[in-house]
Amino acid sequence: MELRRARSDEYAAIGRLTVAAYDPFLLGPEDFYRARLADTATRDAEAEVWVAAGADESVLGAVTVCPPGSPWREIAHEGEGEFRMLAVAPAAQGRGVGRALTGLVIDRARDDGDRSIVLSSLDLMTTAHRLYESLGFVRAPERDWRPQPDVSLLVYTLELR
């Protein structure tokens, strides 16, 4: 598996993969978030989209790193890294892709000198929560938030040493 920045010729495939991974948690076919998940080109222009690619260069998963100044940053404070939209293709789930992409995010944050990493996760994404906890992330319930009345996001943080 290769971890690298997304290429523009992969944007459509990354968008489809991300929508497929998040589909069980969306509020139906008209959910506005579906379009945000699919719009990889804007995410990569305004933040950084990274991928895990298989030996055949197919995209197995993706994550959006939100550097300071990015409009995709939602909850990070000064000195905190933030990432969003960690998504693994349904056919690749359970193969370490999410763990590898999260490891890349952790390494990037350390290299950038961040003291911690923060993320928001839908309260129903229990598989993702187990992954984050296994990597040392802890809940920060005082930072939980609701971007919409029917969407509850849990916050996790990882202190970097």
Rosetta silent file (secondary structure, phi, psi, omega in degrees, C-alpha in Angstrom):
SEQUENCE: MELRRARSDEYAAIGRLTVAAYDPFLLGPEDFYRARLADTATRDAEAEVWVAAGADESVLGAVTVCPPGSPWREIAHEGEGEFRMLAVAPAAQGRGVGRALTGLVIDRARDDGDRSIVLSSLDLMTTAHRLYESLGFVRAPERDWRPQPDVSLLVYTLELR
SCORE:     score description
SCORE:     0.000 S_00000001
   1 L     0.000  132.725  178.300    0.000    0.000    0.000 S_00000001
   2 E  -108.759  133.179  175.231    1.308    3.425   -0.964 S_00000001
   3 E  -104.773  125.507 -176.716    0.332    6.573    0.961 S_00000001
   4 E  -160.946  169.172  174.868    0.507    9.746   -1.128 S_00000001
   5 E   -65.152  147.541  176.795   -1.284   12.935   -2.131 S_00000001
   6 L   -66.897  147.894  174.323   -4.313   12.458   -4.325 S_00000001
   7 L  -101.907  149.764 -177.214   -3.961   13.064   -8.050 S_00000001
   8 H   -60.311  -30.504  178.974   -6.551   15.081   -9.949 S_00000001
   9 H   -73.277   -5.269  178.263   -7.353   12.106  -12.185 S_00000001
  10 H  -102.683   -6.653 -173.607   -8.431   10.246   -9.021 S_00000001
  11 H   -54.598  -46.045 -178.439  -10.828   12.878   -7.667 S_00000001
  12 H   -62.965  -43.779  179.637  -14.002   11.267   -9.035 S_00000001
  13 H   -65.191  -39.243  178.131  -13.034    7.824   -7.713 S_00000001
  14 H   -64.764  -42.154  177.921  -12.137    9.302   -4.305 S_00000001
  15 H   -60.443  -45.256  178.965  -15.481   11.091   -4.193 S_00000001
  16 H   -63.353  -44.015  179.674  -17.378    7.886   -4.981 S_00000001
  17 H   -60.313  -44.954 -177.879  -15.356    5.939   -2.409 S_00000001
  18 H   -64.806  -44.501  177.524  -15.974    8.576    0.267 S_00000001
  19 H   -62.007  -43.192 -179.812  -19.716    8.685   -0.409 S_00000001
  20 H   -61.787  -40.847 -179.598  -19.868    4.870   -0.337 S_00000001
  21 H   -68.315  -35.049 -176.959  -18.044    4.724    3.015 S_00000001
  22 H   -91.377  -12.603 -173.327  -20.291    7.379    4.565 S_00000001
  23 H   -50.692  -42.949 -179.637  -23.554    6.284    2.913 S_00000001
  24 H   -61.886  -16.067 -176.011  -24.855    4.247    5.889 S_00000001
  25 H  -106.497   -3.716  179.846  -24.609    7.409    8.018 S_00000001
  26 L   -79.122  159.841 -176.120  -26.143    9.922    5.635 S_00000001
  27 L   -92.689   41.500  177.269  -29.674   11.202    6.084 S_00000001
  28 L   101.598  177.578 -175.094  -30.930    9.826    2.777 S_00000001
  29 L   -65.653  -21.376 -178.881  -30.289   10.570   -0.893 S_00000001
  30 L   -95.374    4.610  179.621  -30.988   14.301   -0.485 S_00000001
  31 L   -57.640  124.129 -177.909  -28.510   14.784    2.390 S_00000001
  32 L   -61.182  -26.182 -175.730  -26.500   17.919    1.518 S_00000001
  33 H   -68.785  -23.048  178.116  -23.344   16.319    2.942 S_00000001
  34 H   -55.304  -44.580 -179.513  -23.293   13.789    0.098 S_00000001
  35 H   -67.180  -37.442  177.591  -22.158   16.551   -2.304 S_00000001
  36 H   -65.878  -40.022  178.111  -19.441   17.723    0.100 S_00000001
  37 H   -63.873  -37.654 -176.662  -18.140   14.174    0.431 S_00000001
  38 H   -76.894  -22.332 -172.923  -18.056   13.758   -3.351 S_00000001
  39 L   -84.711   72.024 -178.736  -16.300   17.080   -4.058 S_00000001
  40 H   -67.335  -35.600 -177.795  -12.696   15.918   -3.773 S_00000001
  41 H   -60.014  -45.677  179.109  -11.365   18.647   -6.072 S_00000001
  42 H   -66.280  -43.980  178.663  -12.511   21.434   -3.741 S_00000001
  43 H   -57.894  -43.346 -176.680  -11.258   19.584   -0.660 S_00000001
  44 H   -73.122  -27.548  176.796   -7.834   19.081   -2.217 S_00000001
  45 H   -74.643  -34.018 -174.702   -7.649   22.725   -3.333 S_00000001
  46 H  -102.468  -10.182  177.022   -8.638   24.067    0.098 S_00000001
  47 L  -144.485 -143.212  176.575   -7.026   21.383    2.272 S_00000001
  48 E  -138.895  122.102  175.697   -4.996   18.240    1.423 S_00000001
  49 E  -100.535  126.905  178.660   -6.452   14.943    0.284 S_00000001
  50 E  -115.285  148.596 -178.281   -4.198   11.926    0.851 S_00000001
  51 E  -127.407  157.190  165.553   -4.825    8.412   -0.415 S_00000001
  52 E  -107.526  120.121 -177.764   -3.882    4.844    0.275 S_00000001
  53 E  -113.285  142.601  177.577   -3.345    3.168   -3.092 S_00000001
  54 L   -78.025  176.557 -179.941   -3.096   -0.532   -3.807 S_00000001
  55 L   -57.834  -30.013  179.116   -0.370   -2.229   -5.848 S_00000001
  56 L   -89.320   10.370 -179.309   -2.497   -1.647   -8.953 S_00000001
  57 L    71.086    7.401  175.061   -2.741    2.060   -7.988 S_00000001
  58 L   -69.904  145.043 -178.776   -6.451    1.764   -7.207 S_00000001
  59 E   -81.381  120.808 -179.520   -7.541    4.052   -4.386 S_00000001
  60 E   -94.736  -26.825 -178.626   -8.365    2.034   -1.275 S_00000001
  61 E  -169.190  168.658 -179.140   -9.038    4.970    1.039 S_00000001
  62 E  -151.624  158.859  176.450   -8.596    8.685    1.543 S_00000001
  63 E  -147.602  148.319  178.276   -8.342   11.296    4.266 S_00000001
  64 E  -107.456  117.688  175.462   -8.502   15.088    4.288 S_00000001
  65 E   -92.284  131.935 -173.389   -5.796   16.881    6.289 S_00000001
  66 L  -113.233   89.738 -177.836   -6.905   20.381    7.298 S_00000001
  67 L   -70.321  164.011  176.647   -3.886   22.672    7.750 S_00000001
  68 L   -52.794  137.866 -179.531   -4.091   26.056    9.500 S_00000001
  69 L    89.908  -11.292  179.597   -6.018   28.543    7.379 S_00000001
  70 L   -75.337  136.317  175.756   -8.019   25.862    5.572 S_00000001
  71 L   -67.911   -9.205  178.677  -11.780   26.454    5.456 S_00000001
  72 L   -84.347  -11.426  174.852  -12.115   22.699    6.135 S_00000001
  73 L   -70.610  130.552 -178.734  -10.767   23.144    9.680 S_00000001
  74 L  -116.627  -37.926 -169.880  -13.706   23.066   12.049 S_00000001
  75 L  -130.599   -7.427 -175.976  -12.511   22.532   15.600 S_00000001
  76 L   -69.441  141.441  172.737   -8.718   22.710   15.800 S_00000001
  77 L   -99.602  175.507  175.707   -7.070   25.305   18.007 S_00000001
  78 L   -53.084  132.406  177.736   -3.593   26.744   17.619 S_00000001
  79 L    83.780    5.021  178.573   -1.027   23.936   17.732 S_00000001
  80 E  -113.284  136.296  168.700   -3.519   21.213   16.840 S_00000001
  81 E   -83.913  156.355  177.180   -3.650   19.208   13.645 S_00000001
  82 E  -141.469  143.049  172.538   -7.063   18.279   12.298 S_00000001
  83 E  -137.196  159.746 -176.492   -8.299   15.729    9.802 S_00000001
  84 E  -143.757  167.676  169.667  -11.666   14.849    8.339 S_00000001
  85 E    51.025   45.075  170.567  -13.436   12.452    6.055 S_00000001
  86 E   -67.984  122.670 -176.567  -11.341    9.366    6.671 S_00000001
  87 E  -140.986  137.134  177.528  -12.920    6.903    4.265 S_00000001
  88 E  -122.420  134.924  177.861  -12.064    3.374    3.209 S_00000001
  89 L   -54.476  135.171 -179.164  -13.615    1.664    0.209 S_00000001
  90 H   -49.200  -38.896 -179.023  -16.159   -0.863    1.477 S_00000001
  91 H   -70.672  -17.927 -178.385  -14.255   -3.699   -0.259 S_00000001
  92 H  -103.597   -1.084 -178.481  -11.005   -2.673    1.497 S_00000001
  93 L   -64.850  143.363 -179.698  -12.398   -2.242    5.015 S_00000001
  94 L    85.016    7.749 -178.145  -10.737   -4.333    7.703 S_00000001
  95 L  -111.029   13.764  176.778   -7.401   -4.451    5.841 S_00000001
  96 L    87.704    7.200 -178.248   -5.537   -1.721    7.752 S_00000001
  97 H   -67.839  -48.154  178.783   -6.202    1.086    5.295 S_00000001
  98 H   -60.952  -40.626  178.189   -7.839    3.388    7.850 S_00000001
  99 H   -62.965  -43.454 -179.970   -5.059    2.676   10.344 S_00000001
 100 H   -64.218  -43.993  179.596   -2.391    3.484    7.725 S_00000001
 101 H   -66.017  -39.026  177.641   -4.066    6.759    6.733 S_00000001
 102 H   -66.481  -38.161  175.207   -4.493    7.783   10.370 S_00000001
 103 H   -60.447  -40.226  176.403   -0.813    6.974   10.954 S_00000001
 104 H   -60.107  -44.006  179.728    0.070    9.259    8.047 S_00000001
 105 H   -61.658  -43.184  179.557   -1.970   12.055    9.660 S_00000001
 106 H   -62.024  -46.313  178.920   -0.187   11.514   12.987 S_00000001
 107 H   -60.835  -42.747  178.941    3.235   11.611   11.307 S_00000001
 108 H   -61.030  -44.480 -178.732    2.292   14.787    9.407 S_00000001
 109 H   -63.817  -41.814  176.785    1.139   16.511   12.586 S_00000001
 110 H   -61.334  -46.481  179.652    4.378   15.602   14.378 S_00000001
 111 H   -61.116  -33.221  179.608    6.420   16.852   11.419 S_00000001
 112 L   -80.091   -5.578  179.537    4.424   20.103   11.467 S_00000001
 113 L    82.477   14.982  178.392    5.199   20.573   15.173 S_00000001
 114 L   -67.969  148.085  177.872    1.612   20.184   16.358 S_00000001
 115 L   -89.648  -17.612  178.743    1.169   19.312   20.022 S_00000001
 116 E  -159.825  170.938  175.513   -2.007   17.313   19.373 S_00000001
 117 E  -125.347  145.396  179.385   -4.480   16.163   16.741 S_00000001
 118 E  -132.809  148.018  176.824   -8.223   16.616   16.870 S_00000001
 119 E  -149.750  156.565  172.480  -11.066   15.112   14.865 S_00000001
 120 E  -110.829  141.530  178.986  -14.839   14.980   14.825 S_00000001
 121 E  -139.471  135.342  177.946  -16.676   11.724   14.252 S_00000001
 122 E   -54.983  137.919 -175.737  -20.365   11.040   13.867 S_00000001
 123 L   -57.758  -23.738 -178.673  -21.668    9.451   17.060 S_00000001
 124 L   -84.870   -7.317 -174.414  -22.801    6.370   15.108 S_00000001
 125 L   -85.737   63.413 -173.498  -19.352    5.594   13.640 S_00000001
 126 H   -65.973  -31.649  176.968  -18.376    3.088   16.314 S_00000001
 127 H   -64.468  -42.942  176.844  -15.914    1.177   14.115 S_00000001
 128 H   -62.934  -40.275  179.890  -13.987    4.397   13.511 S_00000001
 129 H   -60.474  -41.032  178.566  -14.075    5.157   17.238 S_00000001
 130 H   -63.560  -40.543  177.012  -12.457    1.803   17.995 S_00000001
 131 H   -60.136  -52.751 -177.926   -9.713    2.531   15.457 S_00000001
 132 H   -58.434  -45.373 -179.619   -8.996    5.967   16.932 S_00000001
 133 H   -63.016  -37.561  179.225   -8.974    4.630   20.492 S_00000001
 134 H   -66.121  -21.916  178.755   -6.602    1.810   19.505 S_00000001
 135 L   -95.202    4.369  176.298   -4.184    4.482   18.230 S_00000001
 136 L    99.865   -0.436  176.268   -4.321    6.434   21.498 S_00000001
 137 L   -68.539  145.313  177.396   -6.992    9.011   20.707 S_00000001
 138 E  -125.357  152.515  178.338   -9.213    9.884   23.664 S_00000001
 139 E   -67.638  142.847  173.914  -12.667   11.384   23.825 S_00000001
 140 L  -125.621   72.304 -172.576  -12.973   15.089   24.522 S_00000001
 141 H   -59.401  -24.763  178.810  -16.714   15.288   25.314 S_00000001
 142 H   -67.091  -14.562  179.913  -16.456   18.935   26.330 S_00000001
 143 H  -106.288    0.195  177.252  -15.734   19.685   22.655 S_00000001
 144 L   -56.009  152.182 -176.993  -18.563   17.598   21.141 S_00000001
 145 E  -155.548  168.673 -179.472  -20.792   19.617   18.852 S_00000001
 146 E  -127.804  107.092  176.834  -23.759   19.631   16.498 S_00000001
 147 E   -70.673  -22.270  175.411  -23.336   21.200   13.058 S_00000001
 148 E  -143.674  157.790 -177.287  -27.065   20.573   12.559 S_00000001
 149 L   -56.828  -31.508 -176.561  -29.792   19.660   15.044 S_00000001
 150 L  -101.358   14.624  179.979  -29.921   16.034   13.845 S_00000001
 151 E  -126.440  116.661 -178.889  -26.133   15.515   13.578 S_00000001
 152 E  -110.789  120.521 -178.821  -24.101   14.796   16.708 S_00000001
 153 E  -109.951  131.288  175.982  -20.309   14.834   16.410 S_00000001
 154 E   -94.899  144.058 -179.671  -17.957   13.382   19.000 S_00000001
 155 E  -107.199  134.968  175.064  -14.495   14.887   19.375 S_00000001
 156 E  -121.675  145.082  176.311  -11.341   12.805   19.802 S_00000001
 157 E  -131.352  154.867  174.809   -7.857   14.108   20.524 S_00000001
 158 E  -132.957  120.420  175.621   -4.386   12.633   20.474 S_00000001
 159 E   -79.972  133.533  179.415   -1.561   14.239   22.414 S_00000001
 160 L  -101.903  138.315 -178.156    1.715   14.084   20.518 S_00000001
 161 L  -116.565    0.000    0.000    4.952   13.631   22.413 S_00000001
